[in-house]
Amino acid sequence: MDLATHNTEFRFILPPIICRVSPSVSFVIVNFNGERIIGPCLDSVLAQSRPAHEVIVVDNASSDCSLDILRSRYPSVKLIASATNRGYAGGCNLGIEAAAGELIAVLNNDIVLDADWLRAMQGAVADSYSMWASLVVFAHDPRIVDSAGDGMAVIGAGYKRGHGQPASRYDRQEEVFGACAAAALYRRSVLEELGGFDSDFFLIYEDGDLSTRARLRGHRCLFVPAAKAIHHVNASIRTFSSNYVFYGHRNSEYLFWKNMPGWMLVRFLPERLLFDAMSLVFFTLKGRGAAFLRAKVSFLRNIESVLRKRRQIQSGRLLSPAEFRPLLDRNWLKFRRKAVVAP
């Protein structure tokens, strides 16, 4: 047949191709005097089997050689050099504001990610979740869990799920209260909805506070055991240092008084006061009683701001107290016994 003599129309019908495009991810890493640890952290981020949309480092006015290292060795990284130390909460917020990704991964500078961390996280993204928690293990023994997601007690004291236990016990993907922000993934839309981390926390409990506010608005968190992160714990702030005690126990008060619905605040206040009394004894014996008392004085000085935030949070919550209460643990002493009352 001579095709030139026929007015024949040939149509090639292709089957529809369905492509699932993963949401773009921006990494936000907060650094403070991390010249020894920021390199391994960034190397692990840049070596991900699924590259991120961008990597942002917020430097919190470091006085060491961090900035020189970042500028000379990591030209592909977007560097935000803050003139002041904004803490982990404020540093994260600065990076989030500059990020373009639909998902935001926040990391401590003492974290080293498994090469498939981002692939595992993106593979777990589903509409029913807004936060994703990593399997964070100790650098000195990766067989042991630092955090398998976060839990929250009725007294406003957060805890690391699985802390000190074999990582082999935490191999199931499941819903948890919240994510430890040492290595966590969040929807950008949720961070914007919540106004980001509360910068008044500076550091410690900023992630627990964010998770609590998110849960009050009906958002959920998924633990992803395949997303493994190695943590050089407290490389920037030593456990039981004065700053550790001060920020931990001031911010625990912030979290409790801001976020607990009215009847829960009244119901669990006696246990909260017992927790504080035990903490005072413990830290006095550790030589940190003065830091603990300064924490409580600082909280009282800022009570007006805390109560103002409380009114905003409680007026905007979508879960009733009856729906929120089952998300919290009552047996707070059980989860705090390793450090007695340390955050």
BELBEL-V585318 format. One record per run of one state. SS is the DSSP state (2 for helix, 1 for strand, 0 for the rest). FROM is the first residue (numbers start at 0). LEN is the number of residues. If there is no record, write none. Layout:
BEGIN
ss;from;len
SS;FROM;LEN
SS;FROM;LEN
END
This chain:
BEGIN
ss;from;len
0;0;2
2;2;3
0;5;19
1;24;7
0;31;6
2;37;9
0;46;7
1;53;7
0;60;5
2;65;8
0;73;4
1;77;5
0;82;4
2;86;12
0;98;4
1;102;6
0;108;2
1;110;3
0;113;3
2;116;7
0;123;7
1;130;8
0;138;5
1;143;4
0;147;2
1;149;4
0;153;4
1;157;3
0;160;5
1;165;1
2;166;3
0;169;4
1;173;3
0;176;1
1;177;1
0;178;4
1;182;5
2;187;7
0;194;4
2;198;3
0;201;4
2;205;11
0;216;4
1;220;11
0;231;10
2;241;18
0;259;2
2;261;24
0;285;3
2;288;13
0;301;1
2;302;14
0;316;4
2;320;5
0;325;3
1;328;1
0;329;2
2;331;5
0;336;7
END
